Amino acid sequence: MSTQSARRYAETLQALPYGSSTNSKAPRLPQVEPAIVVRGKGCRVWDLDGREFIDFRNGLGPISLGYAYPAVDDAIRAQLADGIVFGHPHRLEGEVAELACELIPCAEMARFLKTGGEAMAACFRLARAFTGRDHIVQIGYNGWLNSLAPGGMFRPSEALTGLAPGVPAALAQLHHACGWNQLAALRELFAAYPGQIAAVAVAASYADMAAGTTFYPALRELTRQEGALLIFDEIVTGFRVATAGVQEYFGVTPDLAVFAKGIANGMPLAVYCGRRDVMALCGPGGGVTISSTYGGEALSLAAAKAVMGIYRDEHVCQFLWRQGETMWGGLNRLFAEHGVPLALRGFWPCPQLTALPGAAADLANRFLAAAFAQGVSLYSVSYVSYSHTDADLAEALERLAPAVQSLA
Ligand SMILES: Cc1ncc(COP(=O)(O)O)c(C=O)c1O
């Protein structure tokens, strides 16, 4: 099959590495996958050929409410009439910081950047300045800027095999990768670098989120004992597992946290927030420079204000849990009925497609291809949004039944 999308995608590769600025978006199956999309509405996207997909990628996370969600788009349009970015602090900047402090337990102060990775880098600088230590331990992927540790994650589910090309060894030596729920390995790092670790940053492992029940409290205790800061990467978990992410869900408060995907329904905005005594270091007299022309860009802040208001006033995360259970529980039943050794594991708002013992190496990809062919767009981690109605999920499961059957 040669689609317009696939042909145009092949052409764009001449000008655009990966055919996308986001490595994870590059189509692995360009003949069936929507290689180029042109539009989204609610829970559906359309590709260059006009094919419609019920979409569970949600922009790889940020579309928490749905594509072109009216209340958010209205807020963006209203702000557009009044200007995008200013040479003075805009009213919305303080308002959204106050909202973040209201909603997020660790947030005594909050500030804005554009991407999750950039905001994590800001937290690392704050932690180093606060502790006077240089080393950082990272559990999981924290954005490309921070993919520095040999063996660390350079994508949410892919580890570096050695030193990352383009990263000086002297810099890499200050970063250490540690696995999810690997307390013993973490203790060894603290023993190997006594008094030198500024912070432990943790992004959850989606397939095994339940381990957070014991892992997060243990991380809190260990970092406190060792005088290191604890930083939660809530870029995916925030506004999804619970409004304030894993810190709300598991009841463990970090020193600093980053929220990004989910806070502005797709507009580019990241919040770094946390303890006043740490955050104050990037304020006047604190000595730590973190600053960007676009941090207070008003269209994204208008979107964030609308999104945060909806999360505060409606039970969005409860809805994501319930719809996730319907969708992924339903898909798991299809896999089981047809004896296909795949399963969605983890929490319903952000489960991971997992190959079970006995699965062929290419089974997950064959399933994703079969799903695309039926008009359903999934990913290794798939998400329901606030726009996935019961009828949409019933239709998605109906479309997926023959996809699963074709693998049986
Ligand atoms: C857990 C996690 N942390 C950090 C990032 C990086 O965020 P951004 O792509 O906005 O820099 C991602 C992006 O996928 C992520 O999933």
Ligand as a Chemical Component Dictionary entry (heavy atoms), coordinates in Angstrom:
data_LIG
# 
_chem_comp.id                   LIG 
_chem_comp.type                 NON-POLYMER 
_chem_comp.pdbx_formal_charge   0 
_chem_comp.three_letter_code    LIG 
# 
loop_
_chem_comp_atom.comp_id 
_chem_comp_atom.atom_id 
_chem_comp_atom.alt_atom_id 
_chem_comp_atom.type_symbol 
_chem_comp_atom.charge 
_chem_comp_atom.model_Cartn_x 
_chem_comp_atom.model_Cartn_y 
_chem_comp_atom.model_Cartn_z 
_chem_comp_atom.pdbx_ordinal 
LIG C1 C1 C 0 8.752  10.964 32.035 1  
LIG C2 C2 C 0 9.218  12.004 31.070 2  
LIG N1 N1 N 0 10.084 12.927 31.497 3  
LIG C3 C3 C 0 10.524 13.896 30.670 4  
LIG C4 C4 C 0 10.105 13.980 29.377 5  
LIG C5 C5 C 0 10.609 15.078 28.497 6  
LIG O1 O1 O 0 9.641  16.047 28.311 7  
LIG P1 P1 P 0 9.770  17.028 27.038 8  
LIG O2 O2 O 0 9.678  16.154 25.831 9  
LIG O3 O3 O 0 8.645  18.007 27.184 10 
LIG O4 O4 O 0 11.104 17.699 27.173 11 
LIG C6 C6 C 0 9.215  13.022 28.878 12 
LIG C7 C7 C 0 8.778  13.066 27.470 13 
LIG O5 O5 O 0 8.317  12.103 26.893 14 
LIG C8 C8 C 0 8.760  12.006 29.743 15 
LIG O6 O6 O 0 7.913  11.059 29.304 16 
# 
loop_
_chem_comp_bond.comp_id 
_chem_comp_bond.atom_id_1 
_chem_comp_bond.atom_id_2 
_chem_comp_bond.value_order 
_chem_comp_bond.pdbx_ordinal 
LIG C1 C2 SING 1  
LIG C2 N1 SING 2  
LIG C2 C8 DOUB 3  
LIG N1 C3 DOUB 4  
LIG C3 C4 SING 5  
LIG C4 C5 SING 6  
LIG C4 C6 DOUB 7  
LIG C5 O1 SING 8  
LIG O1 P1 SING 9  
LIG P1 O2 DOUB 10 
LIG P1 O3 SING 11 
LIG P1 O4 SING 12 
LIG C6 C7 SING 13 
LIG C6 C8 SING 14 
LIG C7 O5 DOUB 15 
LIG C8 O6 SING 16 
# 
